[in-house]
Amino acid sequence: PTHAGGGLPRGAVMLGTAPAYTGGTVPPYYVALEPGPLSGAATRAVVRATATGAELAVVTPPRPYRFFTAVSAAADDRTFVIAAQRSSEYEGPPSSKPEPERYFELRLDPADHTARLTELPIPAEPGNLVAGVALAPDGSKLAVALGAEGQGQQEIKVISLRTGAVRTWHGKDTPYLGEVVQGANPLSWTADGRTLAFEAVTGASQTGPLHEIRLLDTTAPGSSLWSSRVAMRFSSDAADAMITPDGSKIAVPVITQTTREFAEYSVATGKLVAVLGIRHYRHAGYGGWPLLFWASPAGGTLIVYDDRPHGPQLTKTGEPDAGVLAVVTGSQFAPLPGTDELGTW
């Protein structure tokens, strides 16, 4: 394409074409935060094709920022929000006051074949651990979960990306926001942008931490996190839950003695209504925990991440090949080709 001035707009890079995925109706693009050659922290955001895993565009943190820390997607599969920091925990001992995060919008324009990164007019988060971020389906606001076990105050902020206006809900140290498994996101929205589902850890039991999935009505009055509705409670060593866009179900990975699967529970009744993508491992070993990244409106199709059987393998470069991205529909677990990096759809 031809651009004004004979070059790309400021902050833009060329974007390749994403072919449609033939195994189901899923978004064609996703964004993965990937480390550089000398750092364990994410130094670039890579736009990839769901169908092939091909690298379609790469953006790096604008100066003075050096690392990307989180990414979330709107429902249009064209709008992403990425958090960036100047420093990283990988550079030394973790700070008691983490570096504030600044937020950027990554906009994909397939017609113009560009991906453009622009800074958002919203305040940087203060020195508090960010447990998760979730962009509203229409791309108009960003939910940010702040706090972790032992940090005292827990907060969820919903920030307007147009004006920077912030609304905050507070909670004390217990329960605490966040997950007990790396890569999981405790936040997910319904399609109407009204209800925000969040996961909290409330304690411990003999079978693992006690989890709550709560539903926060972001249009209702009040500022207490713990006055929100409890949709379900369960005990697990690790978890990663997501509400379906239509608000009818909550999907949760489940590990039994012989299977790995994705269970869906009714928001209305709390009862199990579906089990998807069952993987049997009677004669194979798995480690880690499955993760959820995307759900179709009613939850019939999921995009997930899971380990490969028999544990991590090594890639051609000698790096651990920890797992596989897959599309789950009914009883089918269909691995996606290409990278095994965690993604956001």
N, C-alpha and C positions, 0 to 999 in steps of 0.2 A: 504494500500500500504506500501511497504518497502522503507525507505529512507536511504541514506548514513549515516553511523554512528548510525543507529538504531533509529533516531528521526526525527523530522520535521526540515526543513531548517530554518535558522534564520528569524524571522519575520513572519513565517507561522503558520496557524492554520488549523485544519481539516475542510473540506468543505463537507456538505451533498449533496445529489443528488436532483436536481430540476426536478419534473415531468413536462411534457409538458402541456400547457394550452389548453384545448379542445375547448374553445369558440372562437378561432381565432389564427392567427399567430402573436404572441407577444413574446418578449424576456423571457426566463425562469427565469432569475435572476434579482433582483433589490437590491439596497443598500439604507438603511434608516439610518439616523443619529438620535440616540435616547438618551434621558437624563438618567443619573444615578438616583438612588433612592433619593438622597439628593440635586439634582441640576436641574435647568431648562435648563441648557446648555447641549449640546450633549457630552457625555462622552464615547460613543461607536458607532461603525459603524456595523450595522447588515446586513448580506447578507440573503435575504429571497427568497423564491420560489414564483413567480408570481401566480402560479396555486392554491397554498394552503395558502400562508402567513407564512409558517413554517420557523423557524429560522434555517439557514444552517451553519452559521459561525458568529463569533463575533471578531472584532479587537478593540483595545483600543489605544489611542494616545501614541506613544513612549515617554519616558522621554527625555527632561524636559517638553514636551507638555502635556496639560491636557484636552483640549477640541477640538472637531472637529467642523468646522464652515461652510463647504460647501463640496459638492460632485458632480461630473459630470461623465458621462459615455461615452465611445467610442461606435461605432456602433457594435462591435463584442460581446457585452454583457459579456465580460471577463475582460475588462480593465476599471478601474475607477481611478479618481484622487480625493484625499481628502485633504482639507486644515485644518491645525491645528494651535492652538494658545496656549500660556502658560497661559494666563488669559482670563477671560470672563466678559462681561458686566453684567452678572447675579450676580457677586460677589460684585458689588457696583455701584456707579454712573458711567455712561458711560464716557470714557476718550475722551478728545478732540483729542488725538492722539492714535487711537486704536493700540493694540498689533500687531506687524508684523505677517503675516501668513507664514507658511512653508508648502510645498506641498509634498504629498506622493502618490505613485502609489499603488493601490490595484489590484492585478492580481489574477483572479480566474482560477484554473486549474482543471476542472472537471475530466479529465483522471487520475490525480494524487490525486484528492480529497483534494486539498489544496487551501487556500486563503492566499496570501502573501503580506505584507505591506512593501514597501521600500521607503526610502527618495529619492526625485528627485534632480538632480543637477541643480536646478534653484533657483534664489535668492528669499529670503523672501520679501514679499511686505512691503514697508515702512508704517509709520503710516498714512494711508489713508483708508477711508471706502471702503471695497470691496462690490460692488453692485451686482456682479454676476460672475460666472465662467462657461466656456463651453469647454469641451474636444473635439478636432476635431474628426470626425468619424473614422479616421485611428489611433487615439491615439498618433499622433506624436507631437501635439502642443496644448497649452492651451490658451484660450482667457480669459482675466481677465478685468472686468469693474471696474473702480475706480472712486469714487466721489459720491456726493449726493447733494441734494438741499442745497444751501448756502455754499458749500465747495469751490466754485471758479472753479479751473481747473478740467475738466472731461477728463478721459483717458480710452482708451482701449489698452491693451497690448496683443500681441500674442507671446507666449514664446515657443521656441523649447524645448521639454522634453529631447532631446538627448544632446544638446550642451549648453542649457541655453541662447541662443541668443534671444534677445528681439527686437520686432518692436512695436513702439508706435504711436497711433493717438491721437491728442489733441482736446479739445474743451473748450469754456468758460462756465460760470456757467449756462447760459440758452441757449438751453435746458439742462436738467440734466439727467444723466443716471439712470436707475433703475425703480423700480415698486412702486406703492402705496399700495400694498397688500403683507403681509408677506408670505414668502414661494415661491413667484414668481421669475422667473429667466429672466432677460431682454435679454439674449443671446441665440442664436441657430445657428447651422451650416447647410449648405447644404452638401449633401453626398460627393461632390468632394473636400471638405475642402477648398474651395476658397472663398465662400461668407459667411459672418457672419451677421446675422440679429440681430439688437439690438433695444431696445425700449427706447424712451426718452420721458420725460414729458416736454412740452413746455410752459405751462401756465394753466389757469383755465377758465371755462365757467359756465353757470348756471346749466349745467347737469353734471359737474364734471371736473377733470383735462383733459387737452388736450394731447393726446398721438400721437407720431409718431413712425412708424416702418420703420427703415432705413436699407438699404442693403450696407454693406461695402465690396468692392472687396479687399481682403487682398493681392492680387498679383499685384495690380495696384500701380503706384507711388503716392506719396503724403502722408501727415501726418495730414490732417484735418478731424475730425469726421463729421463735418457738410457739407462737400462737397460730402458725400455719398448720394446715391439715396434714396428718400422718396418713400416707397412702398405704404403706406396708412396712413391716419390721421383719428382720431376719438376722441370722447369725452365720458368719462366714469368715474364713481366714483372709479373704480379699473379695472385692466386689467392684462392679462398674455398672450402674443402672442408667437407663434412659427412658424417658416418657415418649410414647409415639406421638407424632405431630397432631393426630386427631384427639389426643388426650384420653384415649380409651384404655390404654395398656401401659405397663411398665415392663421393659425387657431387662433381664438380668442373666449374666453367664452363670452356669451351674457346673460344678465338678463333682461327680460321684466316684465311687470306687472303680468303675469300669467305663465311664463315659464323660465326655465334655459336650455341653449342649447350651442352648439359649432358651430360657424359659420366659414366657410372657404371662403377666398377671393382670387381671381386671382391676382398673382403678375404682370402679363402682363397688366391687364385692371383695377384692383382695384375693380372689381364687385364681388358681392356675387355669389358663384357657388355651395355651398352645406351647408346644416344645419344638424348637427349630434346630436344624443343623446338628443332629446328634453324631458325635464321633466316638467310636468304640476303641478302647486301647487296652484290651485284655492282655495282649502280647506286645505292647509298646509302652514306652515311657514318655510322659510329658512333664514339663516343668512350667513354672510361671502361671499366668492367669489370663484367660481370654479377655479381650476388650471390645467395647461397642463404639462405633464411630458414626453410623447413620442408620436411620430407620425410614421405611416408606410410610405414607400417611397412616395406615392402619397396622403397621408392624409386620406385614406378611413377608417383607424382604429386609434384610439387615446387611450392613457392611461391617465386618469384624476383623479382629486380629487374633491369631492364636499361634501357639508353638507348633513346630513340626514334631512328628513322632520320633522317639528315641533321643530326644534332647537336641540342643543346639548343634548345628553343623557349621563347618568353616567354609567361607566363600573362597574364590580364587585368590583373593588378596590376603587370605589368612584371618580375616575378621569373622567374628561370630555371626552366623546367619540365624538369628534368634527365632524367627517365626514366619508367618505367612498372612497376607491380607486375603480376604475371601468374601464372596457374596453368598449369603445364606438365604435360601428360599425353601420353605417346607422342610423336608428331610435332607435337602441337598446342601453340601458344603463345597462350594466351587472356588478353589484358589485363584487369585488374580495373578497375572504374570508380572514380571519386573521386580521392582524394589520391595524389600520387606520393611522399609521405613514406615513408622506410624504416620497416618494421614488424617486430614480433615476434609469432610465433604459438606 
